[in-house]
């Protein structure tokens, strides 16, 4: 029995690396093609962003500003959270503005808006406004001017319309009304919003960042300079779940027809609610959770290979010592 175990581990030690790469590749590809249900635990930084945005529901004197500070290289982590937050805003009748200061972010911002709008009767200039691209050189002046008057900081929207003529701007003037800025970044760009919008004008600021940048921003969560944060694909998956559990909740009416029935945030509801991936028809609405499934399986496979490799190494070493 011992010889058979030794032979097995020796074979694992000598296994062609290409087979290992193949197994890991399949561990990623299969969950992406065949989504399955897995538990998504929602953290407090994600909950705080959701609750803040939800508190603006139906109010014409409140709005959210989404800033796109990344390019296509980090789209896999940031795009799902952008779509999830936009869906939340459209579902709960929250006014939203979008802006970017990177030319490479402009098509991603437009794509996120077009993706999130599917299935919603929202109108540009009424329910949302895309400020479009603004050069990086005027980033800080724009932030500061928004603290006084948004329509002076950004005179025209992406469609060339004067901001003061848009219905959405009737009760929106500065950070007092546009009271939450969410910066999606793969860098330290969120710090500029903390420095100029938060410190100078008291605006609420939240971050949607890549996983490697999350650790750098936890200090701002601890100091309260960030009200919340979505970290990487995990944060995006958490927000997708919150939108499905609360904002997009459906219940049957007296005729048994399913109707929208949004409900308030509750930890107890999160704990006791199980969302079937098969019930979510639009794949874009579960992108992050599908990605987390693949990531989880791949990590487990890598851990298995590491354990087997280490066991095989020590068994082989022990065998050589006995021979010598």
Legacy VTK file of the C-alpha trace (Angstrom):
# vtk DataFile Version 3.0
C-alpha trace
ASCII
DATASET POLYDATA
POINTS 324 float
0.000 0.000 0.000
2.899 2.318 0.884
4.616 1.586 -2.457
1.484 2.510 -4.373
1.301 5.851 -2.540
4.959 6.471 -3.232
4.468 5.692 -6.895
1.524 8.036 -7.096
3.376 10.985 -5.628
6.444 10.242 -7.698
4.277 10.317 -10.808
2.801 13.631 -9.696
6.309 15.034 -9.292
7.188 13.968 -12.817
3.906 15.116 -14.340
4.296 17.242 -17.446
3.484 20.854 -16.563
1.341 21.187 -19.653
-1.227 18.844 -18.071
-1.332 21.050 -14.972
-1.922 24.125 -17.137
-4.661 22.236 -18.988
-6.468 21.279 -15.773
-6.285 24.855 -14.447
-7.549 26.186 -17.800
-10.522 23.805 -17.698
-11.186 24.801 -14.078
-11.601 28.382 -15.298
-13.402 27.772 -18.597
-16.052 25.280 -17.435
-17.530 27.483 -14.636
-17.627 30.390 -17.092
-19.598 28.344 -19.627
-21.779 26.513 -17.087
-22.578 28.919 -14.203
-23.474 27.346 -10.876
-24.795 28.676 -7.585
-22.263 29.603 -4.933
-22.511 31.547 -1.697
-21.694 35.261 -1.944
-20.976 36.865 1.419
-21.635 40.610 1.443
-19.191 42.797 3.369
-19.909 46.064 5.189
-18.037 48.400 2.743
-20.292 47.089 -0.050
-23.430 47.369 2.076
-22.650 51.006 2.888
-22.496 52.021 -0.779
-25.737 50.212 -1.506
-27.571 51.818 1.417
-26.332 55.306 0.555
-27.457 55.042 -3.080
-30.766 53.470 -2.055
-31.442 56.375 0.296
-31.594 58.650 -2.782
-34.437 56.637 -4.322
-37.160 58.781 -5.886
-35.569 62.063 -4.806
-35.064 64.825 -7.371
-32.727 66.687 -5.023
-30.184 63.869 -4.820
-27.875 62.304 -7.393
-24.832 60.037 -7.745
-21.696 60.832 -9.759
-19.824 57.870 -11.255
-16.258 58.579 -12.372
-14.566 56.112 -14.733
-10.810 56.173 -14.089
-9.565 53.067 -15.874
-8.971 51.498 -19.255
-9.787 48.121 -20.825
-6.930 46.325 -19.017
-8.936 46.332 -15.764
-12.374 46.027 -17.310
-12.829 42.434 -16.057
-12.904 43.604 -12.430
-14.433 47.075 -12.687
-17.011 46.825 -15.464
-19.356 44.420 -13.571
-19.513 46.745 -10.560
-20.196 49.745 -12.811
-23.117 47.971 -14.469
-24.440 46.780 -11.092
-24.465 50.291 -9.614
-26.062 51.770 -12.734
-28.744 49.049 -12.618
-29.380 49.911 -8.985
-29.808 53.602 -9.865
-32.149 52.894 -12.779
-34.158 50.326 -10.824
-34.668 52.621 -7.825
-35.162 55.883 -9.702
-31.887 57.427 -8.541
-30.493 60.229 -10.699
-26.987 59.511 -11.927
-24.194 61.406 -13.677
-21.153 59.867 -15.377
-17.785 61.416 -16.214
-14.251 60.360 -17.167
-10.890 62.094 -17.401
-9.153 59.408 -19.464
-9.806 59.121 -23.212
-9.525 55.318 -22.978
-12.300 55.278 -20.358
-14.831 57.019 -22.596
-15.933 53.953 -24.638
-16.112 51.868 -21.450
-18.346 54.467 -19.808
-20.651 54.544 -22.837
-20.734 50.735 -22.962
-21.616 50.495 -19.264
-24.496 52.936 -19.719
-25.842 51.109 -22.771
-25.568 47.736 -21.017
-27.250 48.892 -17.810
-30.073 50.692 -19.652
-31.384 47.480 -21.256
-34.837 46.781 -19.880
-35.291 50.210 -18.296
-37.236 53.180 -19.602
-34.701 55.825 -18.647
-34.120 59.039 -20.536
-30.901 60.988 -20.954
-31.204 64.441 -19.437
-34.061 63.335 -17.197
-32.904 60.219 -15.352
-29.186 60.393 -16.079
-26.593 62.607 -17.773
-23.323 61.562 -19.339
-20.806 64.399 -18.900
-18.471 62.571 -21.271
-14.693 62.948 -21.417
-12.884 65.868 -19.799
-9.092 66.313 -20.184
-6.967 65.211 -17.230
-5.435 68.702 -16.995
-8.766 70.144 -15.806
-9.614 67.274 -13.441
-8.911 69.178 -10.228
-10.479 72.484 -11.388
-13.581 70.521 -12.405
-13.800 68.828 -9.010
-13.480 72.139 -7.211
-16.004 73.949 -9.433
-18.526 71.155 -8.879
-18.446 72.119 -5.231
-19.971 75.480 -6.166
-21.980 74.859 -9.329
-21.955 71.718 -11.473
-23.386 73.534 -14.495
-20.387 75.883 -14.457
-17.869 73.084 -13.981
-19.403 71.106 -16.858
-21.348 73.450 -19.117
-22.387 70.880 -21.736
-23.075 67.157 -21.591
-21.716 64.517 -23.960
-24.533 65.222 -26.439
-23.723 68.936 -26.594
-26.730 70.042 -24.552
-26.361 72.884 -22.078
-26.667 71.488 -18.564
-28.875 74.289 -17.270
-31.527 73.333 -19.843
-31.807 69.703 -18.698
-34.738 68.683 -16.423
-32.440 66.610 -14.192
-30.572 69.761 -13.128
-33.617 71.580 -11.697
-32.828 70.608 -8.096
-29.174 69.626 -8.497
-26.521 72.304 -8.001
-23.366 71.000 -6.286
-22.069 68.315 -3.917
-24.885 69.094 -1.487
-27.264 67.411 -3.942
-24.834 65.261 -5.941
-24.013 63.785 -2.588
-22.118 60.648 -3.541
-19.115 60.224 -5.826
-18.096 56.668 -6.759
-14.699 56.473 -8.432
-13.887 53.310 -10.416
-10.108 53.121 -10.590
-7.121 50.849 -11.032
-4.838 53.450 -9.484
-4.762 55.971 -6.643
-7.141 58.285 -8.548
-9.757 58.027 -5.795
-7.421 60.009 -3.530
-8.088 63.163 -5.567
-11.827 62.893 -4.842
-11.057 62.428 -1.150
-8.728 65.442 -1.188
-10.855 67.901 -3.142
-14.478 66.730 -2.964
-14.529 65.131 0.490
-12.113 67.331 2.446
-13.085 70.644 0.824
-16.852 70.231 0.373
-17.802 67.281 2.569
-19.042 65.119 -0.313
-19.538 61.422 0.313
-16.947 59.425 -1.632
-16.829 55.695 -2.363
-14.409 53.603 -4.387
-14.660 50.751 -6.831
-11.114 49.460 -7.239
-9.189 46.451 -8.468
-8.307 43.802 -5.912
-4.634 44.823 -5.769
-5.620 48.428 -4.984
-8.121 47.536 -2.262
-5.493 47.272 0.493
-4.245 50.802 -0.250
-7.738 52.209 0.296
-8.702 50.446 3.533
-7.078 53.238 5.559
-9.588 55.702 4.069
-12.438 53.398 5.073
-11.115 53.330 8.630
-10.887 57.123 8.800
-14.354 57.575 7.271
-13.025 59.439 4.235
-14.520 56.665 2.115
-18.059 55.638 3.006
-17.631 52.302 1.235
-15.595 50.332 -1.250
-15.999 47.566 -3.821
-12.793 45.555 -4.032
-12.208 43.686 -7.282
-14.469 40.996 -8.680
-15.534 39.988 -5.161
-16.927 43.463 -4.460
-18.723 43.486 -7.808
-20.281 40.079 -7.056
-21.478 41.349 -3.678
-23.142 44.385 -5.240
-24.775 42.276 -7.952
-26.310 40.159 -5.208
-27.624 43.178 -3.288
-29.264 44.564 -6.430
-30.963 41.234 -7.162
-32.047 40.587 -3.566
-33.422 44.075 -2.847
-33.705 46.525 -5.763
-34.878 43.951 -8.346
-37.026 41.896 -5.978
-40.261 40.648 -7.547
-43.471 39.430 -5.921
-46.737 38.085 -7.402
-49.748 40.405 -7.400
-53.329 39.330 -6.705
-53.484 37.747 -10.170
-50.257 35.831 -9.679
-48.310 38.074 -12.056
-44.807 38.923 -10.900
-44.371 42.640 -10.241
-41.410 44.741 -9.041
-41.439 44.962 -5.243
-38.203 46.580 -4.030
-37.470 46.058 -0.366
-35.299 47.809 2.180
-31.854 46.536 3.042
-31.768 43.879 5.746
-28.947 41.608 6.885
-31.503 38.968 7.790
-32.915 38.937 4.256
-29.411 38.590 2.782
-28.691 35.708 5.119
-31.871 33.824 4.248
-32.141 34.575 0.513
-30.694 32.269 -2.123
-30.502 33.620 -5.667
-30.486 30.960 -8.380
-28.112 31.844 -11.199
-30.525 30.198 -13.639
-33.249 32.678 -12.624
-31.146 35.620 -13.836
-31.710 35.617 -17.581
-29.359 38.457 -18.509
-25.800 37.172 -18.307
-24.446 40.711 -17.862
-26.324 40.945 -14.555
-24.351 38.053 -13.055
-20.956 38.572 -14.699
-19.043 39.051 -11.453
-20.623 36.036 -9.740
-19.810 33.825 -12.717
-16.262 35.138 -12.626
-16.006 34.424 -8.893
-17.110 30.826 -9.490
-14.297 30.340 -12.007
-11.812 32.084 -9.745
-12.783 29.908 -6.772
-12.491 26.622 -8.663
-9.150 27.642 -10.191
-7.755 28.622 -6.784
-8.865 25.312 -5.280
-7.159 23.402 -8.089
-3.949 25.369 -7.600
-4.044 24.663 -3.853
-4.499 20.939 -4.552
-1.490 20.926 -6.896
0.620 22.809 -4.340
-0.257 20.328 -1.595
0.396 17.297 -3.823
3.646 18.825 -5.054
4.929 19.447 -1.545
3.959 15.988 -0.316
5.630 14.452 -3.353
8.788 16.484 -2.786
9.208 15.381 0.830
8.421 11.735 0.035
10.966 11.747 -2.801
13.542 13.413 -0.571
12.968 10.874 2.196
13.314 7.995 -0.268
16.631 9.342 -1.562
17.948 9.723 1.997
17.096 6.079 2.728
18.885 4.922 -0.418
21.967 6.946 0.492
LINES 1 325
324 0 1 2 3 4 5 6 7 8 9 10 11 12 13 14 15 16 17 18 19 20 21 22 23 24 25 26 27 28 29 30 31 32 33 34 35 36 37 38 39 40 41 42 43 44 45 46 47 48 49 50 51 52 53 54 55 56 57 58 59 60 61 62 63 64 65 66 67 68 69 70 71 72 73 74 75 76 77 78 79 80 81 82 83 84 85 86 87 88 89 90 91 92 93 94 95 96 97 98 99 100 101 102 103 104 105 106 107 108 109 110 111 112 113 114 115 116 117 118 119 120 121 122 123 124 125 126 127 128 129 130 131 132 133 134 135 136 137 138 139 140 141 142 143 144 145 146 147 148 149 150 151 152 153 154 155 156 157 158 159 160 161 162 163 164 165 166 167 168 169 170 171 172 173 174 175 176 177 178 179 180 181 182 183 184 185 186 187 188 189 190 191 192 193 194 195 196 197 198 199 200 201 202 203 204 205 206 207 208 209 210 211 212 213 214 215 216 217 218 219 220 221 222 223 224 225 226 227 228 229 230 231 232 233 234 235 236 237 238 239 240 241 242 243 244 245 246 247 248 249 250 251 252 253 254 255 256 257 258 259 260 261 262 263 264 265 266 267 268 269 270 271 272 273 274 275 276 277 278 279 280 281 282 283 284 285 286 287 288 289 290 291 292 293 294 295 296 297 298 299 300 301 302 303 304 305 306 307 308 309 310 311 312 313 314 315 316 317 318 319 320 321 322 323
